[in-house]
Amino acid sequence: MVTIVLTRHGHVEGIDPPRFRGRAELALTERGRRQVQATARRISAGWRVDAVYTSPMQRCIATGQAIAASAHVESRVLDPLNDIDYGDWQGRTHDEVRAASPELFKLWHDAPHLVRFPGGESLQDLVARAADALRLVLDRHRDGTVVLVGHDSVNRAMLLLLADQPLSAYWRLSQDPCGISEIKLGPDIRIRRVNETLHLDGIS
């Protein structure tokens, strides 16, 4: 049986007020760095980690490296964990996109499974990448504990996939910066926790 510990990178600029970050390279803020250290301590205390894989974005690499250092293992990049490609929306604030494309912006929140971002990806593309990431991990690890460090979008997609839920349920899940989810993969799938954030209490 393989245990997947799924977490999101630490806080970055553009989360609040919200901006479509996607593939933009963003450094962790000071708050994000504190979150990452708390998450590294929480994971090393709660699990015996065998491997850490991260999105190729620097905010995830930095998060994964801290977790790996605490667990005394190597951190490696896994490209399918990358954030969703927002295409023409990348870098723009939600208010800017709402003003420029009100109908598509509303559809993204009402029926996200029906949207393809102009010049970018759809949730169908994203969940296919999430499935590829899981297959690669399971090919390399038959047992033990593997930490995956991704993004709000890809983590939601992976949890929907593992819970056998439709992509229309995308907004029903929360994935806070450095929130921790745990999934047991064996003869069946058991989601043990989703978006645990108690280890971040007091960090602002």
Buried (B, 14 or more C-beta within 10 A) or exposed (E): EBBBBBBBBBBBEBBEEEBBBBBBEBEBBEBBBBBBBBBBBBBBEBBEBBBBBBBBBBBBBBBBBBBBBBBEBEBEBBEBBBBBBBBBBBBBBBEBBBEEBEEBBEBBEEEBBEBEBEEBBBBEBBBBBBBBBBEBBEEBBEEEBBBBBBBBBBBBBBBBBBEEEEBBBBEEBEBBBBBBBBBEBEEEEEBEEBBBBEBBEEBE
